[in-house]
Amino acid sequence: MKRLVTVLGKGRRDNATGQYSYEQAKYRFPSGKVRTGTLFAALAAKEYGAGQIHCLATDDAWNLHGKALRDAASPVPVVQHPVDAILGEAELWHVFERVVGIPECGDALILDFTHGFRSMPLVGVVAASVAARVHHATIEGLVYGAFEQKDCNGVAPVVDLMPFYDLLRWQAASDEFARTGLAGSLAAIEVRGGSAPGWLNSFRTHARGLALALTMMNPTAANLSARKLEAAVSKASGAPGGAKVPAAPQPWPTVAGWVGEACAPFLKHDNTTPEGRLRHEADLIRWYRERGHYTQAVTLFREWLVSLVGWALTGEYLLMRDEREQVESCLGYLQARARKPQARPRGEVREDFLEKVGTLNWRQELLDTLGPITEVRNNIAHCGMGRREGAPSGYAKIIDKLVDGPLGALIEKSGLGWSETASGG
């Protein structure tokens, strides 16, 4: 059901008679339609097709205008929700609880702030947002009849505050994306009026693509998706509107800036070179760790070590399975010899790789990191089953220590020429 939530005050007091009343006025709604009446809520209910009006009013205000509101709104039913005069925080919380309790599952809410107390816009929006979340409802309108702003014909504008409410939602979605890499809220962004335009569909697609690439620990896909998302954001900012396809809404440049900042950590390096890819991946390891994504951080760190050694041995970024397995065999043999000098290789190990690794000035840092990172990665990957059980907090401390220390040392000593201590973003 579509429900209109409104507030009713006493109105203006006539000093001569002591009586309270609301003046009849003409209001021009965003649709262009002009409606005339004394109580704005009755006009808004008809304009927006509300099935029920929920009126927050003190007993005094209701006794003065409740019957008139019901008569003007008929046949739309009006439900009173008694509240006390606002004297402090306690009464505001009472109003909050009243609004939260109004919707049922799947309802659409329209909030009217024309009459009543001044604190209602803020309290009402917050309460309606909570109600929408709790009851899976939606907010479709935040309207205000600007009675004092009549034009030369005596018609007052109806101001639609929804774009500002949408901006708050987009801010929360952008913040969630920047903090976690999750794009569910960003991908759910809607624009009002007409069907979803192409720029919005493109934005949603690439936001989901970047989130999936991050979740699935694919650095190359993350870089590519971030570039596509950045391009989609830029395109949306300049997209023209039409009769059926809305242009990017007014706050979009602000949203674009937030999303651009969220993409920045994945666009810092040139992924077309082996060195750029390794730097990008090191940044991404830190990005994961800083956001508490320890599984992704340790998994990528372990693979990054193989890529780093492969680059040091061949000058290339090794992607093919057989090439990486050759590096893995070399590292496995070196680990075994570090534990037991007389250890023998389990499979074929390239002598030229062993010789080159032995000349690396960061060989010891590599071996000191490879053992613990592999153990932690394996324990986490097996969900704590079939291996020595360890506390998640213990694994997190090990990963923190390795990311804060050896990762930077390996970057610097390997000759990548880059030793930043934070990934940004």
C-alpha positions in Angstrom: 0.0 0.0 0.0 1.1 3.6 -0.6 0.9 5.5 2.6 1.2 9.3 3.1 2.8 10.3 6.4 2.0 13.8 7.5 2.1 16.1 10.5 -0.7 18.4 11.7 -0.1 21.4 13.9 -2.6 23.9 15.2 -2.1 26.3 12.3 -2.0 30.1 12.5 -3.5 31.9 15.5 -5.9 34.8 14.9 -5.0 37.4 17.6 -8.4 38.9 17.5 -10.4 35.7 18.0 -7.8 33.4 19.5 -8.8 30.8 16.9 -6.3 28.6 15.0 -6.7 27.8 11.3 -5.0 26.9 8.1 -5.5 29.2 5.0 -6.7 27.9 1.8 -4.0 27.9 -0.8 -3.1 26.8 -4.3 -0.2 24.4 -4.7 1.7 23.5 -7.9 3.0 19.9 -7.7 6.1 18.7 -9.6 3.7 17.1 -12.2 2.6 20.7 -13.0 -0.9 20.1 -11.6 -2.3 22.8 -9.4 -4.5 21.8 -6.5 -6.4 24.0 -4.1 -7.3 23.3 -0.5 -6.7 24.1 3.2 -4.9 21.0 4.4 -2.0 20.1 2.2 -2.0 16.4 3.1 -5.4 15.9 1.5 -4.1 17.4 -1.7 -0.9 15.3 -1.6 -2.8 12.1 -1.0 -4.8 12.7 -4.2 -1.8 13.8 -6.2 0.2 10.7 -5.4 -2.6 8.2 -5.1 -2.1 7.3 -1.4 -4.3 4.6 -0.1 -4.1 5.8 3.5 -3.0 8.9 5.4 -1.1 8.6 8.7 -1.2 11.8 10.6 1.1 12.6 13.5 -0.7 15.2 15.7 -1.1 16.3 19.3 -4.5 15.9 20.7 -5.0 19.7 20.5 -4.1 19.8 16.8 -6.2 16.8 16.1 -9.3 18.2 17.9 -8.9 21.4 15.8 -8.3 19.9 12.4 -8.7 16.1 12.4 -12.3 16.1 11.2 -11.5 18.6 8.4 -8.6 16.5 7.2 -10.8 13.4 7.1 -13.5 15.2 5.2 -11.0 16.7 2.7 -9.2 13.5 2.1 -12.3 11.3 1.7 -12.5 8.6 0.6 -8.9 8.1 1.6 -8.9 7.0 5.3 -6.9 9.0 7.8 -5.3 7.4 10.9 -4.2 9.6 13.8 -1.0 8.8 15.6 -1.0 10.8 18.8 2.2 12.5 19.7 3.2 15.0 22.4 4.4 18.5 21.9 8.1 18.5 21.3 9.9 19.7 24.4 13.0 17.6 24.1 14.7 14.4 23.0 12.2 12.1 24.6 9.3 13.4 22.5 11.4 13.2 19.4 12.1 9.5 20.1 8.3 9.0 20.5 7.8 10.5 17.0 10.5 8.3 15.7 8.9 5.2 17.1 5.5 6.2 15.7 6.9 6.6 12.1 8.8 3.4 12.3 5.7 1.5 13.2 3.6 2.8 10.3 4.6 0.8 7.2 4.0 -2.9 6.5 6.1 -5.2 4.4 6.3 -3.8 0.8 4.6 -0.5 1.5 5.6 2.7 -0.3 5.9 5.9 1.8 5.4 9.5 1.0 6.4 12.0 3.7 4.8 15.4 3.8 6.5 18.1 5.9 4.3 21.1 5.1 2.5 21.5 8.5 3.7 20.7 12.0 6.9 21.1 14.0 10.2 22.1 12.6 12.1 19.0 13.7 9.9 16.7 11.6 11.9 16.7 8.4 15.1 15.3 10.0 13.4 13.0 12.4 10.8 11.9 9.8 13.4 11.1 7.1 15.6 9.1 9.6 12.6 7.2 11.0 11.2 6.5 7.5 14.6 5.2 6.4 14.7 2.8 9.4 11.1 1.8 8.7 11.9 1.1 5.0 14.8 -1.1 6.0 12.9 -3.0 8.8 9.7 -3.5 6.7 11.2 -3.8 3.2 9.3 -0.6 2.3 10.3 2.1 -0.1 10.3 5.9 0.2 8.7 7.5 -2.9 8.3 11.1 -1.9 9.5 13.8 0.5 7.3 16.8 -0.3 6.9 20.2 1.2 4.3 22.8 0.2 6.2 26.1 0.3 3.2 28.2 1.4 5.2 31.4 1.9 6.8 31.2 -1.6 3.7 32.0 -3.7 4.2 33.3 -7.2 2.5 36.4 -8.7 -0.6 34.2 -9.3 -0.8 33.2 -5.6 0.4 29.6 -6.4 2.8 28.0 -3.9 5.4 25.5 -5.2 5.6 22.0 -3.9 9.2 21.2 -3.4 10.4 17.6 -3.9 13.2 16.7 -1.5 13.8 13.2 -2.8 17.0 14.1 -4.8 18.7 15.0 -1.5 17.5 11.8 0.1 18.8 9.9 -2.9 22.2 11.6 -2.4 22.4 10.3 1.1 21.7 6.8 -0.1 24.3 7.1 -2.8 26.8 8.4 -0.3 26.2 5.4 1.9 26.5 3.0 -1.1 29.8 4.7 -2.3 31.2 4.6 1.2 30.3 0.9 1.5 32.0 0.2 -1.8 35.2 2.2 -0.8 35.4 0.4 2.6 34.6 -3.1 1.5 34.6 -3.5 -2.3 31.0 -4.7 -2.2 28.8 -3.1 -4.9 25.4 -4.4 -4.1 24.1 -1.0 -2.9 25.8 0.9 -5.8 24.3 -1.6 -8.3 20.9 -1.0 -6.9 20.9 2.8 -7.6 17.8 4.0 -9.4 16.9 7.2 -11.1 13.4 8.5 -11.1 11.3 8.9 -14.1 11.3 6.7 -17.2 13.1 3.4 -17.7 16.7 2.8 -16.6 19.0 4.7 -19.1 22.0 3.1 -20.8 24.5 5.0 -18.7 22.9 3.6 -15.5 22.9 0.0 -16.8 26.6 0.4 -17.8 27.4 1.8 -14.3 25.7 -1.1 -12.6 27.4 -3.7 -14.8 30.9 -2.4 -14.2 30.3 -1.8 -10.5 29.2 -5.5 -10.1 32.2 -6.5 -12.3 34.7 -4.8 -10.1 33.1 -6.2 -6.9 33.2 -9.7 -8.3 36.9 -9.3 -9.4 37.8 -8.2 -5.9 35.9 -10.9 -4.2 37.4 -13.6 -6.5 40.9 -12.2 -6.1 41.5 -11.5 -9.8 43.9 -8.5 -9.9 43.8 -8.2 -13.7 40.1 -8.2 -13.9 39.9 -5.7 -11.0 42.1 -3.3 -12.9 40.1 -3.7 -16.1 36.7 -3.4 -14.3 37.9 -0.3 -12.5 38.8 1.4 -15.8 35.4 0.5 -17.3 33.6 1.7 -14.2 35.6 5.0 -14.2 34.6 5.4 -17.9 31.0 4.6 -17.2 30.9 7.2 -14.4 32.5 9.8 -16.7 30.0 9.0 -19.4 27.0 9.2 -17.1 28.1 12.7 -16.0 27.7 14.0 -19.5 24.8 11.9 -20.7 21.9 14.0 -22.1 18.4 13.4 -21.0 15.3 12.8 -23.1 11.6 12.4 -22.9 11.8 8.8 -21.8 15.4 8.4 -20.7 16.4 10.7 -17.7 19.7 12.4 -17.6 22.1 11.9 -14.8 20.5 13.5 -11.7 21.8 16.8 -10.3 23.9 15.2 -7.5 25.6 12.8 -9.9 28.9 14.7 -10.2 29.3 14.3 -6.4 28.5 10.6 -6.6 30.9 10.3 -9.6 33.7 11.8 -7.4 33.1 9.3 -4.6 33.1 6.3 -7.0 36.2 7.7 -8.7 38.0 7.8 -5.4 37.0 4.3 -4.7 38.4 3.1 -8.1 41.7 5.0 -7.7 43.6 2.3 -5.8 43.1 -0.1 -8.7 44.3 2.3 -11.3 47.6 3.5 -9.9 49.9 1.3 -12.0 50.5 0.4 -15.6 49.3 -3.2 -15.8 50.8 -3.7 -19.3 54.3 -4.2 -17.8 55.4 -7.0 -15.4 56.6 -4.4 -12.9 53.3 -2.6 -13.0 51.3 -5.8 -12.4 53.4 -6.7 -9.4 53.0 -3.2 -8.0 49.3 -3.3 -8.6 49.0 -6.7 -6.9 51.0 -5.5 -3.9 48.7 -2.5 -3.6 45.8 -4.9 -3.7 47.2 -7.1 -1.0 47.3 -4.1 1.3 43.9 -2.9 0.2 42.4 -6.3 1.2 44.2 -6.3 4.5 43.3 -2.8 5.4 39.6 -3.7 4.9 39.8 -6.9 6.9 39.6 -9.2 3.9 42.3 -11.5 5.2 41.5 -14.5 3.1 41.9 -12.5 -0.1 45.0 -10.8 1.2 46.9 -14.0 2.2 45.8 -15.9 -1.0 47.0 -13.1 -3.3 50.2 -12.6 -1.2 51.1 -16.3 -1.7 50.5 -16.1 -5.5 52.3 -12.7 -5.6 55.5 -14.4 -4.2 55.5 -16.8 -7.1 54.9 -14.0 -9.6 57.7 -12.0 -8.0 60.2 -14.8 -8.2 59.1 -15.7 -11.7 59.8 -12.1 -12.8 63.2 -12.1 -11.0 64.1 -15.3 -12.9 62.8 -14.5 -16.4 62.0 -10.8 -16.5 58.4 -11.7 -17.4 55.1 -12.0 -15.6 54.4 -15.7 -15.6 50.8 -16.6 -16.0 50.8 -20.1 -17.5 50.3 -23.0 -15.2 53.4 -25.0 -16.3 55.6 -21.9 -15.9 54.4 -21.2 -12.4 54.7 -24.8 -11.4 58.4 -24.6 -12.3 58.8 -21.7 -9.9 56.7 -23.4 -7.3 59.0 -26.5 -7.5 62.0 -24.4 -7.0 60.5 -22.6 -4.0 59.3 -25.9 -2.5 62.8 -27.4 -2.7 64.4 -24.3 -1.2 61.9 -24.4 1.7 62.6 -28.1 2.3 66.3 -27.5 2.3 65.9 -24.6 4.8 64.2 -27.1 7.1 66.5 -30.0 6.4 69.7 -29.4 4.4 69.9 -32.9 3.1 66.3 -32.8 1.6 65.9 -34.0 -1.9 63.5 -32.5 -4.5 60.2 -34.3 -4.9 60.1 -33.6 -8.6 62.0 -32.0 -11.4 63.6 -28.7 -10.4 65.4 -26.4 -12.8 69.0 -26.0 -11.9 69.2 -22.5 -13.5 66.3 -21.4 -11.4 67.9 -22.7 -8.2 71.2 -20.9 -9.1 69.5 -17.6 -9.9 67.4 -17.7 -6.7 70.6 -18.3 -4.7 72.0 -15.0 -6.0 68.9 -12.8 -5.0 69.8 -10.3 -2.3 66.2 -10.8 -0.9 66.4 -14.6 -0.9 66.2 -14.8 2.9 63.2 -12.4 3.1 61.5 -14.6 0.5 62.0 -17.8 2.4 61.1 -16.2 5.8 57.8 -15.1 4.2 57.0 -18.1 2.1 56.7 -20.6 4.9 54.3 -18.7 7.2 52.2 -17.3 4.3 51.8 -20.7 2.8 50.8 -22.3 6.1 48.3 -19.6 6.9 46.9 -19.6 3.4 46.4 -23.4 3.5 44.8 -23.4 6.9 42.3 -20.7 5.9 41.6 -22.3 2.5 40.6 -25.6 4.3 38.3 -23.8 6.6 40.1 -25.0 9.7 39.4 -28.7 8.8 41.9 -31.5 8.6 44.7 -29.3 9.7 46.1 -27.8 12.9 43.3 -25.7 14.2 44.2 -22.0 14.8 42.2 -19.0 16.0 41.2 -16.6 13.2 42.6 -13.7 15.3 46.0 -15.5 15.3 46.0 -15.9 11.5 45.0 -12.2 11.2 48.0 -11.1 13.3 50.4 -13.2 11.2 49.0 -11.7 8.0 49.3 -8.2 9.5 52.9 -8.8 10.4 53.8 -10.1 7.0 52.0 -7.3 5.1 53.4 -4.6 7.3 57.0 -5.9 7.2 58.2 -8.4 4.6 55.9 -7.2 1.8 57.6 -3.8 1.7 61.0 -5.2 2.1 60.5 -7.6 -0.8 59.2 -4.7 -3.0 62.2 -2.6 -2.2 65.0 -5.2 -2.4 63.6 -6.9 -5.5 64.3 -3.7 -7.5 60.7 -2.8 -8.3 61.6 0.7 -7.4 58.5 1.3 -5.3 58.2 1.1 -1.6 55.0 2.8 -0.6 53.8 1.8 2.9 50.1 2.2 2.2 47.8 1.5 -0.8 45.6 4.6 -0.6 41.9 4.6 -1.2 
